[in-house]
Structures are given as structure tokens and as C-alpha cells.
Amino acid sequence: PFVIVCNHQASLDLLGMVEVIPERCVPIAKQELLYLGTVGWACWLSGIIFIDRLRRDTAIEVISRTASTMQRENVS
């Protein structure tokens, strides 16, 4: 297992990240991206897990559930 951290500067950077992220990878993003018009829709449709950074308890719960699922399904 590994973690890839991508700090993109523009929406077009997402296209480059898609090329370098390996298959069977679980993408997690800040919830604010969900509200970026077509980029948000594309992220949602691709199965990205969104984290609400303003609600710490909820974010930890989502990350914990995601980690359990990743471990069970043997994905990165």
C-alpha cells in the first residue's frame, strides 16, 4: 500500500494526475472540489471519495471507513 499526494495548481493538472495514478487506486479529495462545475461532476462520477475538512469528526469517520474497505479489497 502507498499514498500519493497531489497538490495541483489548476484544473488541467487533474488530467495529468489521471495518467500517473495507478489502477486500483482510491482517490480522496476535499469536498470543495465537488462544487467546481463540470470538474466536480467528473470527480463525483469517477468515484472520488470527498472529505469535508470543516467537519473533523465526519472526515475522520469517512477516512476510517475508506481505509477498512481498502484493506478488505486490497487496493491502494
N, C-alpha and C positions, 0 to 999 in steps of 0.2 A: 504493500500500500504506500501511497505517497500523496502529497498535497502540492498542487500547482497554484501559485498566487499570481494573478494577472491584474496589474494596475494600468488599465487602459486610459488613454487621454482623449479619445474621440470614438464616435460610434463605428467608424470604419475599422478600428482596431479589433472589434469583435470578429470580423471576417478573418483576420489573421490568426486570432486565437483558435478559431474552429479548426484550422489546419494543423496546429501543433498539439492540441489536446488529444490524448489517446482515446481509443474506443473503450467502452465500458467505464467511462468516467462520469462521476456525478457532479454536475455543475451547481454551484450555490452562488447566489448573487444578492445584493442588497435590494430590498423591496422597492426602493425609489426607481429602479430601472423599469419596473412594471408599468410605470406611468409615462414612459418616453415614446408614446405613439406607436408607430409600426415596430420600432425596436422592442418595446415592451411586449407587444403581441407576439413577435417572433420568439422572444425569450420564453414567454409563457407556453407557446405551442411546442417548443423544443424540450419542455420538461424541466426547465431550470427550477430549483427549489429556492424560494425567496425568503430572506431573513429580514424581519422587522427590527432594525437596530435600535429603535426608540423604546421597544418593549423587551427589556433584557430577559425576563423570565420566559417569555414566549420564544424568543430567539434561541435560548439555551435548550428549551424543550424540542424545538424543531431540529436543531443540530444533533441532539441526543437520539431522537428517533431516526434521523437520517443515518447516523453512524451505526446504529443497530442494524438497520436494513442493509447498509453497505457491507457490514461484516457477514451477515447471513447470506447475502447474494454474491459475496467475494468480488466486489468491484472497488475501484479506487475513488 
